[in-house]
């Protein structure tokens, strides 16, 4: 990747109801807003290379969704789509941006869709990365479930987490993967590391999102803004047929596949994903 300038984002916070949310602001305010939502068990930093590439033309902002990254956990353990939608409403309200494009991957894509159902006329568009009508029945989802629910919640070294994550997704550059993990691990008072995300999300959120996936046809019909459906060409979560069927549900949608990428497209091939986003945004 060849970004025009190497910069770091500013860390900012907002309040959604009783929850403090953390987000990254990549600068260039005044340009068309591009808001990014990570997948489950990830953080806003999953979009770092994409934002670094697109910030020349867009004001990129990436949210740590509730229970993830440096945002607060839900006291009630509420991680369903409705709670996330309320957070996004509060975040966009505080930003005061007009006609943003909302980009989400996996859980973030479902949250973007949930927001768009109620706010489609206010959006410039949405991008849904690697979700599909039958995704929750796929081999890939079972594999993700095993990875996120298995393994240690705590370890003495980052290398323990890095080795397991690389075995789960060998497409990733080990150096970039380790750097990404440092944003997703917290230091324990006694030493060692633990995941930042609230593990209650794994139980409380999954059922609600499965319900939303089952309701995709109705949800898609309510979204009138332009839609880009993105699939990682090597994804074991969403098949090409599933991605194209999802695209056909929307009144105004396009479908694209990103080569050399599995489910976490923005981590596996950020260069080609950025190019696909830039093409969609230009139109």
C-alpha positions in Angstrom: 0.0 0.0 0.0 1.2 3.5 -0.8 -0.6 6.1 1.3 0.2 9.7 0.5 1.0 10.4 4.2 1.6 8.3 7.3 -0.5 9.7 10.1 -2.1 8.4 13.3 -5.8 9.0 14.1 -7.0 11.1 17.0 -8.8 9.2 19.8 -12.2 10.7 20.7 -15.2 9.7 22.8 -18.9 10.3 22.9 -21.8 9.3 25.2 -24.6 7.1 23.9 -27.3 6.9 26.6 -25.2 5.7 29.6 -22.4 4.2 27.5 -19.1 5.8 26.8 -18.0 5.0 23.2 -14.5 5.4 21.9 -13.7 6.2 18.2 -10.9 7.0 15.9 -10.9 10.3 13.8 -8.5 10.2 10.9 -8.8 14.0 10.3 -9.6 15.7 7.0 -12.9 17.1 8.5 -15.2 18.7 5.9 -14.7 16.0 3.4 -17.5 13.4 2.8 -17.9 11.4 6.0 -17.1 7.7 5.9 -18.1 5.8 9.1 -16.7 2.3 9.8 -18.0 -0.4 12.1 -15.8 -3.5 12.9 -16.8 -7.1 13.2 -17.4 -9.0 16.5 -14.4 -9.4 18.8 -12.4 -6.8 16.7 -11.8 -3.1 17.2 -11.9 0.2 15.3 -8.2 -0.4 14.5 -9.2 -3.2 12.1 -9.8 -0.3 9.6 -6.5 1.5 10.0 -5.0 0.7 6.6 -8.3 1.4 4.8 -8.7 4.7 6.6 -5.1 5.6 5.8 -5.8 5.0 2.2 -9.1 6.8 1.9 -8.6 9.8 4.2 -7.3 12.0 1.3 -10.9 12.1 -0.1 -13.0 11.3 2.9 -13.4 12.1 6.6 -12.9 8.6 8.0 -14.1 7.8 11.5 -14.1 4.3 13.0 -16.1 3.3 16.1 -15.2 0.9 18.9 -18.7 -0.6 19.3 -20.1 -1.3 22.8 -18.2 -4.0 24.6 -15.3 -3.8 22.2 -12.0 -2.0 22.1 -11.8 1.0 24.4 -15.6 1.6 24.6 -17.5 0.6 27.7 -19.2 -2.7 28.3 -22.9 -2.8 28.6 -23.9 -3.1 32.3 -26.8 -5.4 31.3 -24.8 -7.4 28.7 -27.1 -6.0 25.9 -25.3 -6.5 22.6 -28.3 -6.9 20.3 -28.8 -5.0 17.1 -31.2 -2.5 18.6 -28.7 -1.4 21.3 -26.0 -1.0 18.6 -28.4 1.0 16.4 -29.1 3.4 19.3 -25.3 3.8 19.8 -24.8 4.6 16.1 -27.7 7.1 16.2 -26.0 8.9 19.2 -22.6 8.8 17.5 -23.8 10.2 14.2 -25.9 12.8 16.1 -22.8 14.0 18.0 -20.7 14.1 14.9 -23.3 16.2 13.1 -22.3 14.8 9.7 -24.7 14.8 6.8 -25.3 11.9 4.4 -22.5 9.7 5.7 -21.6 6.4 4.1 -21.7 3.6 6.6 -19.3 0.7 6.2 -19.5 -2.5 8.3 -18.0 -5.9 8.3 -19.7 -9.0 9.8 -21.4 -7.8 13.0 -20.7 -4.3 11.9 -22.4 -4.9 8.6 -25.5 -6.1 10.4 -25.4 -3.0 12.6 -25.1 -0.8 9.6 -28.1 -2.5 8.0 -30.1 -2.2 11.2 -29.3 1.6 11.2 -30.1 1.9 7.5 -33.5 0.4 8.0 -34.6 3.4 10.0 -32.4 6.1 8.5 -31.9 5.2 4.8 -32.9 8.7 3.4 -30.2 10.3 5.7 -27.4 8.1 4.3 -25.2 8.5 1.3 -24.9 4.7 1.2 -24.0 1.6 3.1 -21.3 -1.1 2.5 -21.9 -4.6 3.8 -18.7 -6.6 4.1 -19.0 -10.4 4.2 -22.6 -11.1 5.4 -25.2 -13.2 3.6 -28.6 -14.7 4.0 -27.3 -18.2 5.0 -24.0 -17.0 6.6 -24.9 -18.2 10.1 -25.3 -21.8 8.9 -21.8 -21.8 7.3 -18.7 -23.8 8.2 -16.9 -20.4 8.6 -19.2 -19.2 11.4 -18.7 -22.5 13.3 -15.0 -22.0 12.9 -15.2 -18.4 14.2 -17.3 -19.6 17.1 -14.7 -22.2 18.0 -11.9 -19.6 17.8 -13.6 -16.9 19.8 -15.1 -19.1 22.5 -12.2 -21.5 22.8 -8.6 -20.8 23.8 -7.4 -18.8 26.8 -9.2 -15.6 27.8 -5.9 -14.6 29.5 -2.2 -15.3 28.8 1.2 -14.2 30.0 2.4 -13.2 26.5 0.9 -11.5 23.4 2.6 -14.3 21.5 0.1 -16.8 22.8 -2.7 -14.9 21.3 -0.8 -14.1 18.1 0.1 -17.7 17.4 -3.5 -18.9 17.8 -4.8 -16.0 15.7 -2.3 -16.7 12.9 -3.2 -20.4 12.9 -6.9 -19.3 12.6 -6.1 -16.9 9.7 -2.8 -17.7 8.0 -3.5 -15.0 5.3 -2.4 -12.3 7.7 1.1 -10.8 7.8 2.4 -11.9 11.3 3.8 -8.4 12.1 0.5 -6.6 11.2 -1.5 -9.2 13.0 0.5 -8.8 16.2 0.2 -5.0 16.0 -3.6 -5.3 15.6 -3.8 -7.7 18.6 -2.1 -5.1 20.8 -5.1 -2.8 20.2 -7.4 -5.7 21.3 -5.7 -6.8 24.5 -5.5 -5.1 27.9 -2.8 -5.4 30.4 -3.8 -7.2 33.6 -2.8 -5.6 37.0 -0.9 -8.8 38.0 0.8 -8.9 34.5 -0.2 -10.7 31.4 -2.9 -9.9 28.9 -6.7 -10.5 28.3 -9.1 -9.7 25.5 -10.7 -6.3 25.7 -14.0 -7.4 24.4 -16.8 -8.4 26.7 -17.1 -12.2 26.3 -20.8 -12.0 27.2 -21.2 -10.6 23.7 -20.5 -14.1 22.4 -23.6 -15.5 24.1 -26.0 -12.5 24.3 -25.4 -11.0 20.8 -25.3 -14.2 18.6 -29.0 -15.1 19.0 -30.1 -11.6 18.2 -27.9 -11.3 15.1 -29.1 -14.7 13.9 -32.7 -13.3 14.0 -31.6 -10.3 12.0 -30.0 -12.5 9.4 -33.2 -14.5 9.1 -35.0 -11.1 8.5 -32.5 -9.9 5.9 -35.1 -9.9 3.0 -37.4 -7.6 4.9 -34.6 -5.4 6.1 -33.1 -5.0 2.6 -36.4 -3.9 1.2 -36.4 -1.0 3.6 -33.0 0.3 2.5 -33.3 2.7 -0.5 -29.9 4.3 -0.4 -27.1 2.8 -2.6 -25.6 -0.4 -1.3 -22.3 -2.2 -1.9 -22.1 -5.9 -0.9 -18.5 -7.1 -0.6 -17.4 -10.7 -0.2 -13.9 -12.0 0.5 -13.3 -14.3 -2.5 -11.9 -16.9 -0.1 -14.5 -16.5 2.6 -15.8 -19.6 4.2 -18.6 -17.6 5.9 -20.3 -16.2 2.8 -20.5 -18.0 -0.6 -20.6 -16.2 -3.9 -24.1 -17.3 -4.4 -25.1 -16.1 -1.0 -23.5 -12.7 -1.6 -25.2 -12.3 -4.9 -28.6 -13.3 -3.5 -28.2 -10.7 -0.7 -27.3 -8.1 -3.3 -30.5 -8.9 -5.3 -32.6 -8.2 -2.2 -31.8 -4.4 -2.2 -33.5 -1.9 -4.6 -30.2 -0.3 -5.4 -27.1 -2.5 -4.8 -23.9 -3.7 -6.4 -21.8 -6.8 -5.6 -18.0 -7.1 -5.6 -15.5 -9.8 -4.5 -12.1 -9.0 -3.1 -9.4 -11.5 -4.1 -7.0 -13.0 -1.6 -9.4 -12.3 1.3 -11.4 -14.4 3.7 -14.1 -13.2 6.1 -12.0 -10.3 7.5 -11.5 -8.6 4.2 -10.1 -5.4 5.6 -7.3 -7.3 7.3 -6.6 -9.8 4.6 -6.5 -7.5 1.6 -6.9 -3.8 2.6 -5.5 -2.5 -0.6 -8.1 -4.1 -2.9 -10.9 -3.4 -0.5 -9.9 0.3 -0.4 -10.0 0.3 -4.2 -13.5 -1.2 -4.3 -14.7 1.3 -1.7 -13.1 4.2 -3.6 -14.9 3.1 -6.8 -18.3 2.8 -5.0 -17.8 6.2 -3.2 -16.9 8.0 -6.4 -20.2 7.0 -7.9 
